[in-house]
Amino acid sequence: MTERILIIDFGSQYTQLIARRIRESEVYCEIYPYHHLPSLTEDIKGVILSGSPSSVKDKNAPTVDVLQLLAFRPVLGVCYGAQLLAHNLGGVVEKSRIREYGRAQLHITQKDDVLFNDVQDVCQVWMSHGDTIQSVGDKFETIATSENIPIAAFRSKAGVFANQVYALQFHPEVYHSTEGHKILNNFLFKICGCGRTWTPGSFVEQTVRELRAKIGNEKVILALSGGVDSSVAALLLEEAIGENLICVFVDNGLLRKYEFETVMRLYEEMGLQVTGVRAAHRFLQELKGVEDPETKRKIIGRVFIEVFEHEAHKHPEVKWLAQGTIYPDVIESISVKGPSATIKSHHNVGGLPERLKLKIVEPLRNLFKDEVRKAGKELGLVPEILYRHPFPGPGLAVRILGEVTAEKVQLLQEADHIFIENLKMYGLYNQVWQAGAILTPIRSVGVMGDERTYENVIALRAVNSTDGMTADWSQLPYDFLAKTSNDIINQVRGVNRVVYDISSKPPATIEWE
């Protein structure tokens, strides 16, 4: 059984980042909301209490049985987690007179403490709290301060609890905490005694073994998208069950230029058993006259289910449906606040398991996006797919604002193709996390030759991100943008203006619809 760290989530925006930092240190961890905790089993080596937008002084403040946790394993409280420990165990927490938010200087007062091993005595940390710990009570002692608060970190006194307990008022997981990775690593390795066992190789080996045990000699069907998630899931399953894996790749008519042919060729070269289904006419017919983005997504999801269901019925021997669900999807489904408010329908199509009456297998449900790529590299996934930018499930339909027609799809495919190929030519493609062109519903006046034009506006979008949860717009070179704009206007009939989107997420989303 793989050892792990349990992260208890109280609703902080940084909780996933704690998990990412821990996994970067090759230690497996899982996030559970405070009201949905797992059994405390032997494989859990330590517990981290996350931050929260709540105050421990609130009437219905989120809480857990801290004494049970302290008796079980070493505990690290972060921000709200630190305040919860103090508040529940004899300390005093009050509203801050000076709210501390942003960069601060940490002054370590207990320099020989194992948590601060090899950490500079004075270092920059990131604060984000409206409450302040005024006293830690008689069970704890202060080990660090900052300019504005007397208690920036504390620990349990020797012999008070069965395990070591630490608390940090700051966030060690964020980039701005310059020594944060050392502090987290000291907790993981020196206090919890973890080993570096979470590697791409160990994941692949363990997952293949588990898939063989779960599926046996039964058949599995998987919908491929051409993206890294479904492709890595396919390679894991192919490694585990070989010819018992059946893959289907549907051309919905909303793919990038040449994408269907290119992806089918790559899959065949990889040795996967793939059926390609041409269904463009059916999708475009159903989308006729539809402008609302959420309606478009639902139509595409429904038609995909119908097309995939038709293919699946050709294989009545199939018992399993494989899906490329990844860990952020799992976290979202059991989050502190329940499933988040719907901004837009998720790109993973639901409804298939019920319709097909199949058992579900999700080989990637424990991985973040960057971990999927690492597993794919371990499995030998071809670079063209391994490093391919994420692409929305509904395809170009959500990059065509308004009604989707065959003519608009073709126009956008041409503009998008120029953008992506120029990124590759300039050596920028692998420096950008996701890029694409958007066909806006705007027409503008232009002059081409001696003639006045009134044609379409194309917006270019490129962002840098790790997993899409947040994203910054990519600061592409001016000469690249100038060439791409000129190429699109000169080569794509019907476009006379190109603009570049410089919005980050949040507040904007990556896709426009």
TORTI-452451 format. One line per 8 residues: for each residue x, y, z of C-alpha. Coordinates in nm, 4 decimals, always signed. Example, Ala and Ser with C-alpha at 12.3 -4.5 7.8 and 13.67 -1.06 7.14 Angstrom:
2
+1.2300 -0.4500 +0.7800  +1.3670 -0.1060 +0.7140 $
***
This chain:
513
+0.0000 +0.0000 +0.0000  +0.1414 +0.3430 -0.0980  +0.2144 +0.5694 +0.1993  +0.0386 +0.9043 +0.1875  -0.0186 +1.2393 +0.3516  -0.3786 +1.3332 +0.4362  -0.4688 +1.6956 +0.3594  -0.7872 +1.8142 +0.5301 $
-0.9494 +2.0922 +0.3277  -1.1370 +2.3743 +0.4987  -1.2041 +2.5573 +0.1712  -0.8777 +2.7384 +0.1011  -0.7943 +2.8495 -0.2517  -0.4439 +2.7121 -0.1876  -0.5327 +2.3555 -0.0812  -0.4607 +2.2021 -0.4210 $
-0.1292 +2.3852 -0.4243  -0.0279 +2.2133 -0.0985  -0.0988 +1.8789 -0.2653  +0.0986 +1.9741 -0.5745  +0.4027 +2.0780 -0.3697  +0.3956 +1.7515 -0.1751  +0.3705 +1.5413 -0.4901  +0.6563 +1.7378 -0.6463 $
+0.8618 +1.5974 -0.3570  +0.7586 +1.2458 -0.4722  +0.5260 +1.1866 -0.1785  +0.1684 +1.0782 -0.2442  -0.1105 +1.2783 -0.0805  -0.4882 +1.3070 -0.0975  -0.7274 +1.5935 -0.0234  -1.0470 +1.5355 +0.1728 $
-1.2981 +1.7996 +0.2880  -1.3232 +1.8342 +0.6660  -1.6758 +1.6866 +0.6658  -1.5878 +1.3862 +0.4464  -1.2780 +1.2295 +0.6039  -1.1463 +0.8808 +0.5242  -1.0641 +0.6153 +0.7793  -0.7351 +0.6835 +0.9581 $
-0.5353 +0.3898 +0.8232  -0.1718 +0.2916 +0.8756  -0.0599 +0.4129 +0.5311  -0.1287 +0.7759 +0.6338  +0.2044 +0.9148 +0.7552  +0.0962 +1.2665 +0.8498  -0.1909 +1.5160 +0.8410  -0.2032 +1.8737 +0.7096 $
-0.4846 +2.1134 +0.8040  -0.5452 +2.3652 +0.5230  -0.6382 +2.7308 +0.5252  -0.9939 +2.8591 +0.4919  -1.1928 +3.1717 +0.4043  -1.3752 +3.1178 +0.7358  -1.2835 +3.2424 +1.0815  -1.2507 +3.0054 +1.3776 $
-1.4667 +3.2622 +1.5605  -1.7606 +3.2052 +1.3234  -2.0652 +3.0337 +1.4691  -2.0514 +2.7502 +1.2142  -1.6754 +2.7466 +1.1587  -1.5524 +2.4261 +0.9897  -1.3753 +2.1978 +1.2352  -1.2516 +1.8437 +1.2975 $
-1.1648 +1.6342 +1.6000  -0.8087 +1.7656 +1.6397  -0.7326 +1.5513 +1.9448  -0.8057 +1.2359 +1.7449  -0.5679 +1.3522 +1.4716  -0.2925 +1.4503 +1.7168  -0.3114 +1.1066 +1.8770  -0.2829 +0.9442 +1.5334 $
+0.0008 +1.1073 +1.3364  +0.2156 +1.4252 +1.3154  +0.0029 +1.7278 +1.2232  +0.0851 +2.0515 +1.0416  -0.1675 +2.3366 +1.0545  -0.1468 +2.6016 +0.7816  -0.3099 +2.9449 +0.8328  -0.6685 +2.8567 +0.9371 $
-0.5352 +2.5134 +1.0348  -0.2915 +2.6849 +1.2748  -0.5684 +2.9023 +1.4184  -0.7916 +2.5969 +1.4615  -0.5224 +2.4191 +1.6636  -0.4693 +2.7219 +1.8869  -0.8406 +2.7957 +1.9276  -0.9361 +2.4358 +2.0138 $
-0.6417 +2.3638 +2.2442  -0.6215 +2.6537 +2.4873  -0.4944 +2.9419 +2.2761  -0.6561 +3.2729 +2.1855  -0.7475 +3.3838 +1.8326  -0.8842 +3.7334 +1.7669  -0.9670 +3.9534 +1.4698  -0.6497 +4.1191 +1.3415 $
-0.5980 +4.4869 +1.4197  -0.3715 +4.4975 +1.1162  -0.4779 +4.2488 +0.8513  -0.1664 +4.0818 +0.7134  -0.1874 +3.9968 +0.3460  +0.0979 +3.9409 +0.1021  +0.4716 +3.9235 +0.1547  +0.6143 +3.9306 +0.5073 $
+0.9503 +3.8631 +0.6703  +0.9593 +3.5526 +0.8890  +1.1973 +3.5652 +1.1869  +1.2798 +3.2182 +1.3204  +1.3279 +3.2217 +1.6977  +1.3878 +2.8467 +1.7478  +1.6639 +2.8005 +1.4934  +1.7440 +2.4430 +1.5920 $
+1.3889 +2.3155 +1.5311  +1.3708 +2.0293 +1.2837  +1.0931 +2.2014 +1.0846  +1.3360 +2.4840 +1.0050  +1.6350 +2.2664 +0.9239  +1.8457 +2.4415 +0.6544  +1.5956 +2.7327 +0.6447  +1.7300 +3.0891 +0.6586 $
+1.6767 +3.2638 +0.9928  +1.5000 +3.5507 +0.8154  +1.3068 +3.4710 +0.4974  +1.0127 +3.5902 +0.2921  +0.6754 +3.4212 +0.3423  +0.3212 +3.4783 +0.2144  +0.0523 +3.5793 +0.4629  -0.3236 +3.5798 +0.4033 $
-0.5281 +3.6044 +0.7203  -0.7841 +3.8278 +0.8913  -0.7459 +3.6669 +1.2357  -0.4362 +3.6663 +1.4560  -0.3211 +3.4094 +1.7109  -0.2728 +3.6127 +2.0309  -0.1750 +3.3191 +2.2508  -0.0902 +2.9524 +2.1937 $
-0.1811 +2.8434 +2.5478  +0.0243 +2.6084 +2.7632  +0.0453 +2.3141 +2.5201  +0.2451 +2.4963 +2.2510  +0.5438 +2.7278 +2.2142  +0.6239 +2.9936 +1.9542  +0.9059 +2.9175 +1.7093  +0.8784 +3.2117 +1.4631 $
+0.7424 +3.5670 +1.4406  +0.6938 +3.8300 +1.1700  +0.7048 +4.2117 +1.1699  +0.3307 +4.2405 +1.2351  +0.2394 +3.9307 +1.4366  +0.4063 +3.7796 +1.7448  +0.3105 +3.4190 +1.6565  +0.3907 +3.3219 +1.2954 $
+0.4706 +2.9581 +1.3758  +0.4434 +2.7335 +1.6814  +0.4970 +2.3738 +1.7884  +0.3723 +2.1393 +2.0589  +0.5774 +2.1186 +2.3775  +0.7702 +1.7961 +2.4314  +0.5583 +1.5101 +2.5640  +0.2216 +1.6881 +2.5473 $
+0.0878 +1.4895 +2.2509  +0.1703 +1.1445 +2.1148  +0.2965 +1.3030 +1.7919  +0.4693 +1.6254 +1.6922  +0.2363 +1.9140 +1.6096  +0.3364 +2.2215 +1.4088  +0.1451 +2.5261 +1.2938  +0.2250 +2.8016 +1.0425 $
+0.0316 +3.1264 +1.0141  +0.1769 +3.1737 +0.6635  +0.1403 +2.9659 +0.3449  +0.4564 +2.7596 +0.2753  +0.3057 +2.6146 -0.0427  +0.2994 +2.9363 -0.2473  +0.5853 +3.0529 -0.4653  +0.6284 +3.3745 -0.2654 $
+0.7303 +3.1788 +0.0467  +1.0928 +3.1435 -0.0605  +1.1832 +2.8692 +0.1876  +0.8404 +2.7054 +0.1885  +0.9495 +2.3936 -0.0015  +1.2217 +2.3260 +0.2562  +0.9736 +2.3641 +0.5430  +0.7256 +2.1255 +0.3784 $
+1.0017 +1.8763 +0.2997  +1.1211 +1.8859 +0.6603  +0.7684 +1.8010 +0.7717  +0.7384 +1.5203 +0.5162  +1.0764 +1.3545 +0.5568  +1.2149 +1.4474 +0.9001  +0.8905 +1.4583 +1.0984  +0.6569 +1.2138 +0.9183 $
+0.9317 +0.9830 +0.7944  +0.7994 +0.9636 +0.4376  +0.9976 +0.8074 +0.1545  +1.0160 +0.9358 -0.2030  +0.7877 +0.6661 -0.3419  +0.5514 +0.8645 -0.5662  +0.7294 +0.8543 -0.9026  +0.5974 +0.8138 -1.2592 $
+0.7525 +0.4670 -1.2744  +0.5948 +0.3543 -0.9483  +0.2564 +0.4942 -1.0547  +0.2629 +0.3114 -1.3887  +0.3744 -0.0160 -1.2326  +0.1162 -0.0045 -0.9532  -0.1696 +0.1113 -1.1794  -0.1084 -0.1585 -1.4416 $
-0.1051 -0.4189 -1.1654  -0.4316 -0.2867 -1.0191  -0.5996 -0.2678 -1.3622  -0.5157 -0.6306 -1.4348  -0.6573 -0.7378 -1.1002  -0.9748 -0.5301 -1.1393  -1.0582 -0.6003 -1.5055  -0.9242 -0.9503 -1.5495 $
-1.0029 -1.0850 -1.8965  -1.3024 -0.8571 -1.9595  -1.3214 -0.5992 -2.2385  -1.3015 -0.2200 -2.1973  -1.4161 +0.0588 -2.4296  -1.2595 +0.4047 -2.4219  -1.3414 +0.7274 -2.6060  -1.0184 +0.8895 -2.7261 $
-0.9971 +1.2645 -2.7810  -0.6443 +1.3027 -2.9128  -0.5478 +1.4727 -2.5875  -0.2952 +1.3619 -2.3292  -0.5450 +1.2408 -2.0642  -0.7352 +0.9874 -2.2749  -0.4161 +0.8833 -2.4548  -0.2295 +0.8063 -2.1305 $
-0.5356 +0.6207 -1.9999  -0.5325 +0.4153 -2.3212  -0.1633 +0.3272 -2.2874  -0.2086 +0.2193 -1.9244  -0.5021 -0.0011 -2.0200  -0.3230 -0.1387 -2.3253  -0.0272 -0.2292 -2.1030  -0.2626 -0.4009 -1.8578 $
-0.5144 -0.5798 -2.0807  -0.3770 -0.5628 -2.4357  -0.6300 -0.6462 -2.7080  -0.9182 -0.6350 -2.4614  -0.9101 -0.2544 -2.4966  -1.1336 -0.1055 -2.7678  -1.0855 +0.2650 -2.8503  -1.3194 +0.4993 -3.0377 $
-1.2205 +0.8402 -3.1786  -1.5141 +1.0539 -3.2931  -1.4712 +1.3316 -3.5481  -1.7401 +1.5809 -3.4473  -1.6492 +1.8230 -3.7245  -1.5221 +2.0691 -3.4645  -1.1601 +1.9554 -3.4485  -0.8548 +2.1497 -3.5596 $
-0.7402 +2.1396 -3.9214  -0.6028 +1.7934 -4.0143  -0.6524 +1.6775 -3.6533  -0.8595 +1.3668 -3.7180  -0.6193 +1.2271 -3.9777  -0.3086 +1.3161 -3.7757  -0.4343 +1.1697 -3.4493  -0.5599 +0.8496 -3.6120 $
-0.2172 +0.7990 -3.7707  -0.0394 +0.8540 -3.4377  -0.2681 +0.6113 -3.2555  -0.2127 +0.3456 -3.5196  +0.1646 +0.3952 -3.4924  +0.1312 +0.3476 -3.1162  -0.0343 +0.0119 -3.1765  -0.3733 +0.1030 -3.0295 $
-0.6889 -0.0614 -3.1622  -0.8886 +0.2479 -3.2663  -1.2112 +0.2933 -3.4607  -1.2466 +0.6372 -3.6211  -1.6015 +0.7671 -3.6602  -1.6827 +1.0514 -3.9005  -1.9870 +1.2314 -3.7570  -1.9323 +1.5973 -3.8515 $
-2.2593 +1.6365 -4.0444  -2.4658 +1.5084 -3.7524  -2.3101 +1.7470 -3.4993  -2.3335 +2.0512 -3.7273  -2.6943 +1.9725 -3.8132  -2.7893 +1.9599 -3.4452  -2.6077 +2.2903 -3.3775  -2.7898 +2.4758 -3.6543 $
-2.9419 +2.8003 -3.5271  -2.8059 +2.7593 -3.1703  -2.6178 +3.0531 -3.0191  -2.6230 +2.9992 -2.6415  -2.2854 +2.8514 -2.5324  -2.4265 +2.6252 -2.2613  -2.6876 +2.4884 -2.5048  -2.4118 +2.4209 -2.7581 $
-2.2121 +2.2256 -2.5006  -2.5134 +2.0173 -2.4009  -2.6038 +1.9395 -2.7627  -2.2474 +1.8293 -2.8379  -2.2438 +1.6147 -2.5230  -2.5755 +1.4528 -2.6112  -2.4827 +1.3802 -2.9724  -2.1459 +1.2422 -2.8644 $
-2.3209 +1.0012 -2.6283  -2.5529 +0.8898 -2.9075  -2.2641 +0.8338 -3.1523  -2.0461 +0.6594 -2.8946  -2.3394 +0.4480 -2.7740  -2.4004 +0.3317 -3.1322  -2.0355 +0.2207 -3.1590  -2.0398 +0.0559 -2.8159 $
-2.3407 -0.1576 -2.9088  -2.1263 -0.3139 -3.1819  -1.9285 -0.4725 -2.8963  -2.1824 -0.6392 -2.6642  -1.8996 -0.8255 -2.4914  -1.7677 -0.5012 -2.3358  -1.8104 -0.4802 -1.9566  -1.6161 -0.1638 -1.8695 $
-1.6158 +0.2014 -1.9751  -1.2815 +0.3771 -1.9266  -1.2738 +0.7510 -1.8605  -0.9880 +1.0017 -1.8429  -1.1010 +1.1590 -1.5158  -0.8108 +1.3328 -1.3370  -0.7662 +1.4350 -0.9736  -0.8978 +1.7966 -0.9933 $
-1.2289 +1.6502 -1.1190  -1.2392 +1.4148 -0.8184  -1.1596 +1.6939 -0.5717  -1.4276 +1.9154 -0.7260  -1.6944 +1.6481 -0.6810  -1.6361 +1.6203 -0.3045  -1.5234 +1.9761 -0.2289  -1.5968 +2.1628 +0.0956 $
-1.8845 +2.3469 -0.0698  -1.9976 +2.0534 -0.2812  -1.9694 +2.0755 -0.6595  -1.8804 +2.4317 -0.7515  -2.1329 +2.6628 -0.9105  -2.1591 +2.5804 -1.2776  -1.9614 +2.8302 -1.4827  -1.9962 +2.6039 -1.7829 $
-2.0584 +2.2345 -1.8365  -1.7492 +2.0228 -1.7845  -1.5761 +1.9008 -2.0967  -1.5906 +1.5387 -1.9780  -1.9186 +1.4004 -2.1064  -2.1446 +1.2523 -1.8403  -2.4316 +1.0113 -1.8806  -2.2462 +0.7331 -2.0595 $
-2.2210 +0.4875 -1.7684  -2.5986 +0.4943 -1.7082  -2.6830 +0.4634 -2.0764  -2.4418 +0.1802 -2.1442  -2.4834 -0.0018 -1.8105  -2.1072 -0.0515 -1.7856  -1.8683 -0.0593 -1.4921  -1.6340 +0.2421 -1.4709 $
-1.2555 +0.2382 -1.4657  -1.0578 +0.5641 -1.4269  -0.6819 +0.4977 -1.4410  -0.5870 +0.8654 -1.3925  -0.8235 +0.9648 -1.1128  -0.5323 +1.0215 -0.8703  -0.3200 +1.2424 -1.0998  -0.2878 +1.6147 -1.1581 $
-0.2438 +1.7282 -1.5194  +0.1342 +1.7594 -1.5051  +0.1558 +1.4135 -1.3446  -0.0434 +1.2717 -1.6366  +0.2265 +1.4023 -1.8715  +0.4996 +1.2473 -1.6558  +0.3191 +0.9129 -1.6657  +0.2759 +0.9497 -2.0415 $
+0.6474 +1.0102 -2.0836  +0.7187 +0.6997 -1.8738  +0.4874 +0.4999 -2.1033  +0.6542 +0.6310 -2.4204  +0.3646 +0.8455 -2.5451  +0.4658 +1.0206 -2.8677  +0.5683 +1.3872 -2.8176  +0.3027 +1.5119 -3.0619 $
+0.0350 +1.4021 -2.8134  +0.2338 +1.4178 -2.4880  +0.3001 +1.7903 -2.5235  -0.0180 +1.8772 -2.7104  -0.2059 +2.1737 -2.5724  -0.5337 +2.1033 -2.3931  -0.8306 +2.1355 -2.6266  -1.1936 +2.1766 -2.5167 $
-1.4214 +1.8744 -2.5496  -1.6777 +2.0718 -2.7537  -1.3913 +2.1739 -2.9809  -1.4155 +2.4826 -3.1987  -1.7855 +2.5185 -3.1166  -1.6906 +2.7114 -2.8013  -1.4385 +2.9184 -2.9942  -1.7035 +3.0285 -3.2435 $
-1.9127 +3.2826 -3.0573  -2.2727 +3.2484 -3.1694  -2.4123 +2.9993 -3.4202  -2.1791 +2.7279 -3.5481  -2.1795 +2.6622 -3.9233  -1.9550 +2.4616 -4.1526  -1.8304 +2.7853 -4.3106  -1.7357 +2.9360 -3.9740 $
-1.5615 +2.6155 -3.8681  -1.3522 +2.6156 -4.1846  -1.2606 +2.9837 -4.1422  -1.1567 +2.9308 -3.7793  -0.9634 +2.6130 -3.8628  -0.7535 +2.8093 -4.1103  -0.6818 +3.0962 -3.8686  -0.6131 +2.8591 -3.5795 $
-0.3799 +2.6476 -3.7947  -0.1693 +2.9525 -3.8830  -0.1499 +3.0537 -3.5147  -0.0438 +2.7093 -3.3916  +0.2051 +2.6465 -3.6739  +0.3658 +2.9879 -3.6147  +0.3998 +2.9064 -3.2438  +0.5866 +2.5910 -3.3410 $
+0.7993 +2.7707 -3.6002  +0.9058 +3.0350 -3.3463  +0.9806 +2.7711 -3.0800  +0.7002 +2.9030 -2.8597  +0.4546 +2.6121 -2.8664  +0.6049 +2.4252 -2.5704  +0.6439 +2.7493 -2.3739  +0.2667 +2.8060 -2.3866 $
+0.0239 +2.5863 -2.1922  -0.2751 +2.6406 -2.4215  -0.3395 +2.8475 -2.7320  -0.6105 +2.8897 -2.9905  -0.7994 +3.1303 -3.2113  -1.1526 +3.2557 -3.1435  -1.3981 +3.3674 -3.4105  -1.5815 +3.6629 -3.2595 $
-1.9316 +3.7756 -3.3655  -1.7812 +4.1163 -3.4468  -1.7256 +4.2534 -3.7931  -1.5107 +4.5582 -3.8523  -1.4263 +4.7992 -4.1305  -1.0945 +4.7543 -4.3075  -0.9107 +4.8435 -4.6241  -0.7552 +4.5779 -4.8452 $
-0.5989 +4.7057 -5.1626  -0.8157 +4.9972 -5.2713  -1.1371 +4.8420 -5.1400  -1.3286 +4.8897 -4.8188  -1.3981 +4.5643 -4.6339  -1.6400 +4.4739 -4.3551  -1.5260 +4.1374 -4.2249  -1.4645 +3.9159 -3.9209 $
-1.2453 +3.9773 -3.6180  -1.0259 +3.6902 -3.4945  -0.9029 +3.6923 -3.1347  -0.5896 +3.5004 -3.0391  -0.5652 +3.3430 -2.6923  -0.2503 +3.1981 -2.5314  -0.2049 +3.1267 -2.1608  +0.0523 +2.9840 -1.9230 $
-0.0710 +2.7518 -1.6511  +0.0039 +2.4268 -1.4704  -0.3364 +2.2604 -1.4607  -0.5831 +2.5216 -1.5886  -0.7163 +2.6104 -1.2436  -0.5528 +2.9526 -1.2822  -0.3789 +3.0970 -1.5876  -0.1819 +3.4040 -1.6941 $
-0.1886 +3.5387 -2.0474  +0.1296 +3.4594 -2.2392  +0.3480 +3.7566 -2.3230  +0.4257 +3.6530 -2.6787  +0.6878 +3.8520 -2.8759  +0.5626 +4.1463 -3.0802  +0.7306 +4.0213 -3.3991  +0.5519 +3.6870 -3.3607 $
+0.2139 +3.8556 -3.3097  +0.2756 +4.0887 -3.6055  +0.3589 +3.8011 -3.8405  +0.0672 +3.5890 -3.7206  -0.1772 +3.8765 -3.7630  -0.0497 +3.9472 -4.1152  -0.0575 +3.5787 -4.2119  -0.4161 +3.5335 -4.0943 $
-0.5444 +3.8495 -4.2627  -0.3632 +3.7745 -4.5883  -0.4410 +3.4023 -4.6058  -0.7848 +3.3600 -4.4485  -1.0622 +3.5012 -4.6621  -1.3218 +3.6812 -4.4491  -1.0877 +3.8157 -4.1779  -0.9587 +4.1734 -4.1733 $
-0.8658 +4.2250 -3.8063  -0.6764 +4.0229 -3.5422  -0.6683 +4.1048 -3.1692  -0.4814 +3.9439 -2.8771  -0.6544 +3.8519 -2.5497  -0.4540 +3.9708 -2.2437  -0.6973 +3.8517 -1.9742  -0.5894 +3.6134 -1.6984 $
-0.7915 +3.3480 -1.5135  -0.9471 +3.4629 -1.2880  -1.1359 +3.6817 -1.3599  -1.1676 +3.5574 -1.7190  -1.1871 +3.1903 -1.8170  -0.9418 +3.0368 -2.0632  -1.2103 +2.9667 -2.3243  -1.4441 +3.2460 -2.4275 $
-1.7528 +3.0233 -2.3991 $
***
